[in-house]
Amino acid sequence: MKYDVVGQHSAPKLNILRDVVIRLTGQRTSIWCDLLKIMVQAEVFTSSGRIDMMVAAGEWIYVIEFKLNKTADQAMKQIENKDYAMKYRKDGKRIMLLGVNFDSEAGNITDWLKEEYHR
């Protein structure tokens, strides 16, 4: 799936994130996908910042940070430096951290990293 990452607003990354959530869920807010047992939340506040997206599916929680025209490594470093996974440690599920970069010229994801959270 290809996304138009060039938005009219001053925060194109948020436009991309909203577009992804809308395409995945059909809504702009946190939702439960009852059939698949998946919960998707966008722009989740923590004491140290805001997680771009959290997806809970089965035994896993995915903490996702999106970047635009940067690197997946920068996204991953933000997740780690702000300890976004801390919010979900007590849930008893495994946690996967995902750093994702969108490229505005390619109009798609061009780089991503994943790492299981251990603490």
C-alpha positions in Angstrom: 0.0 0.0 0.0 1.4 3.4 -0.9 0.7 6.5 1.1 0.7 10.1 0.0 3.0 11.6 2.6 3.0 15.2 1.4 0.3 16.8 3.4 -1.2 20.3 3.5 -0.6 20.8 7.2 2.5 21.7 9.1 2.9 18.3 10.6 2.9 15.8 7.7 4.1 12.9 9.9 0.8 13.2 11.9 -1.2 13.3 8.7 0.5 10.0 7.7 -0.1 8.5 11.0 -3.8 9.5 10.9 -4.1 8.1 7.4 -2.6 4.8 8.4 -4.9 4.5 11.4 -7.9 5.4 9.3 -7.0 2.9 6.6 -6.4 0.2 9.3 -9.4 1.0 11.5 -11.7 3.3 9.6 -11.7 5.6 12.6 -9.5 8.4 14.1 -9.7 7.2 17.7 -8.7 4.1 19.7 -10.7 1.1 18.6 -11.1 -2.5 19.2 -11.2 -4.8 16.2 -13.4 -7.4 17.9 -13.1 -10.0 15.2 -9.3 -10.0 15.2 -8.9 -9.1 18.9 -6.6 -6.1 18.0 -6.5 -2.7 19.7 -5.0 0.2 17.9 -4.2 3.6 19.6 -2.6 6.6 17.9 -0.8 9.4 19.7 -0.7 7.8 23.1 0.6 10.1 25.8 3.2 9.0 28.3 5.1 10.9 31.0 8.0 11.4 28.6 6.3 12.1 25.3 3.8 10.7 22.9 3.9 7.3 21.2 2.9 7.5 17.6 1.0 4.2 17.6 0.4 1.3 19.9 -1.1 -2.0 18.6 -2.1 -4.8 21.0 -2.6 -8.1 19.3 -2.7 -11.4 21.2 0.4 -11.9 23.3 2.1 -8.8 21.9 2.1 -5.1 22.3 3.8 -3.1 19.4 5.1 0.3 20.2 5.6 2.2 17.0 7.4 5.5 16.2 7.2 7.0 12.7 9.6 9.4 11.2 9.4 11.3 7.9 12.5 11.6 5.7 14.8 10.6 8.6 15.8 7.0 9.6 14.3 4.1 11.4 17.3 4.2 13.7 16.2 7.7 14.8 12.7 6.5 15.5 14.0 3.5 17.5 16.3 5.8 19.5 13.3 8.0 20.4 11.4 4.9 21.6 14.3 3.8 23.8 15.4 7.3 25.1 11.8 8.1 26.1 11.2 4.6 27.4 7.8 4.4 25.7 7.5 0.7 26.5 7.5 1.4 30.2 3.8 2.2 30.0 3.0 -1.4 29.0 5.5 -3.4 31.2 2.9 -4.4 33.7 0.5 -5.8 31.1 2.2 -9.1 31.1 2.6 -9.2 27.4 5.7 -9.3 25.2 6.6 -5.9 23.8 8.0 -5.2 20.3 9.5 -1.9 19.4 9.2 -0.7 15.8 11.0 2.3 14.3 9.6 3.2 10.9 10.7 5.8 8.3 8.4 7.2 5.6 10.1 8.7 2.5 8.1 11.6 1.0 9.7 11.2 -2.4 9.0 7.4 -2.6 5.6 7.9 -0.9 6.2 4.8 1.1 8.0 3.2 4.0 11.7 2.9 3.1 13.3 1.8 6.4 12.1 0.0 9.5 13.7 -1.7 12.5 12.2 -4.0 15.2 13.5 -5.0 18.6 11.9 -7.0 21.4 11.8 -5.0 24.6 13.5 -6.6 27.6 13.7 -5.2 31.1 
